[in-house]
Amino acid sequence: SLRVDDLVFMVIGAVPGAIAGGRLGYVLDHLAYYQANPSAILDPAQGGLSLSLAVPFGLLTGGVIARLLGASVSRWMHAVALPLRFVRGAGKLTGVLGGSGQGAPTDLWWATAYLGPGPWGSRAADVPSHPSQVYEAVAVGVVLVIVAVLAQSRALARRSGAILYVALLLWASAAQAGEAATP
């Protein structure tokens, strides 16, 4: 079993990987800009982070710390599956507070619009639009429930780390479905 103090070190060890991966993902998403401005790559006041590589790099460095501590990497992966999904869903909901992640414009009653000077994360924040961040947060919540139920199944309760792969697959499917559902 994982000791609580080892788990804390693994989580702390995951942070630098998540930050480095998040920045690398952001740079790759905006590669043309950073090719023209390479000095801005390491400027923390410019740009942001992307989850596309933050999650795998964070898992990688957390796994490295697990190995250094002599802990089971598969148990680390099993232990992190549910909290990782929870944090992802919570992060999506916090994006709503910053006015980011609006989808296509709509006149539906639950559309979101942000008034005032901002700074808002969406380009046309004042235009009523689909709350894409909320859609994905709800999808992540559904995935969280499914993963919690599956984690109790005989096949995935062995703590082999397979539940993390199931969680990532379900999350990716939900995120893809959310993008497809937002016109």
N, C-alpha and C positions, 0 to 999 in steps of 0.2 A: 504494500500500500504506500501511497504518497504521504510523506510527513508534511504537516502544515507549513513548517518553516522552509522546507524544500520547495513547496508549491509557491510560496511567496517569492523566493529567489528566482524561480522559473518565470513568474509573471513579470518581475522586475527586469529579468534578462530579455523578455520578449519586447520590451518597450523600445530599446535602440533599434532593433530589427524592424519594428513596425514604423518607426519614424524614418529610417533610411529607405525602407521599401516604399513608404508613402510618398516620400519626396521623389524617388526615382520614378514611380508611377506617374506622378504629376508632371515631371519633366518629359517623360516619354509621351504623355498625352498632349503636351504643348511643345513638341520637339522643334518645330520651325522657329519658334520664338527663342528657345534656349540655344539653338545653333547660332542664331544671330547675336545672342547676348549670353555667352557662356559664363561670364562673371556673376550672373544673376542666379545660377544654379544653386549655389550655397548661401544665397542671401535670404535669411529667414523672414525679412520684411517684405519679400516679393513672392507672390504665388501662394501655393498651398500644398496640401497632401492629398493623395488619392488612395482609396482602399484597395485598388486593384492589386497592388504589390505589398501593401502594408500587412495584410493578413498573412500571406505566405512567408514573408520575411520575419514577421513577429513569431509565427509558429516555429520557423527554423531556428531563430536565436533562443527561443524558449526551450526547444528540444536540445540544443547544444548545451545549455545550462543543465538540463536534466541529465544528460550524459556525463557532464563534469561532476555532478553530484552523485553519480551512481544510481540515479533514480530511473524508473522505467519510462521511456519516451512514449510508449503506447498508453500508459496510464495518464501521462501528462496530456496527451491528445484526448483521451476520454474525459478527463476532468475539465478541460477547457471548452468542450463542445457547446454546452448549454450557456455558460457565461458569455462566450464569444457572440452567440446569436442574440442574447439579451442586449449586450452593449451595442450591437449593430442596429437593433430595433430602436433603442433609446437614442442613438445617434441620429437616426432618421427623424425621429420626433423633434429633436433639438434643432434640426435643420429648418423645421417649420418656423421656429422662433426667429431665425435670421432671414426669413423670406427666401430661402433657397429651395430649389427642386420643384418649381412650379412646372406643370405640364402644359398641354395645349389650352388655349383660351376656351372657356365654356360659360354658359349661362345657368348652369345647375346651381341649386341653392347652397350646396356645400363648397362651391368654388372659393378659393382664397385670393385675396388681393391685399396688398400692403400699401398703406398711405404714408405720406411724409417723405422726407429726404433720405431716409435709410441710414446707413448703407444696407442695401438688400442684396441677397445672393442671386436673385433673378433679374434679368435685364429689363423686363417690363413688369415689375412687381405690382404696379397699380392696375394691371389688367386681370379681371377675374379669370382664374385658370384652375385646371385640375390640380388638387394637392397631391402630387406624385409622391412626395416624401411620406405622407400619411398612408397612401396606398401600400407603399413598400413596407412601412412599419407594421401595418396590419398583417401583411403577408409574412413578415418575419415572425410576428407573434403566433401565427398559425403554424409556421415551421417549428417554432420553439415548442409548442404543445405536441406536435407530431414526434419531434425528436425525443422529448421527455417520455412519451409513451413507448417509443421504439427502444429507448435505452433500458427499459425494463424487460424487453423481450429476451428470450434465452440466448439468441444468436449474438445480440449486441451488448448484453450485460457482462460479458467476459472482460470488459475493460481492455480490449485489444487496440483501441483507438479508431476502430471502424466507424463508430458513431460520429466522429468528427467528419469523416468523408461523407457520410449520409447527410449530416447537417449542412455541409457546404454544397452538396449536390441539390438538396431541397431549396436552399437559399438562392442558389444560382437560377434554378427553375422558376422560383417565385419572382425573382427580380426580372427575369426575362419576360415572364407573363405580365408583370406590371408595366414594363415598357411597351409591350404589344397592346395592352388594354388602354394605354393613355394615347388618345389620338394626336 
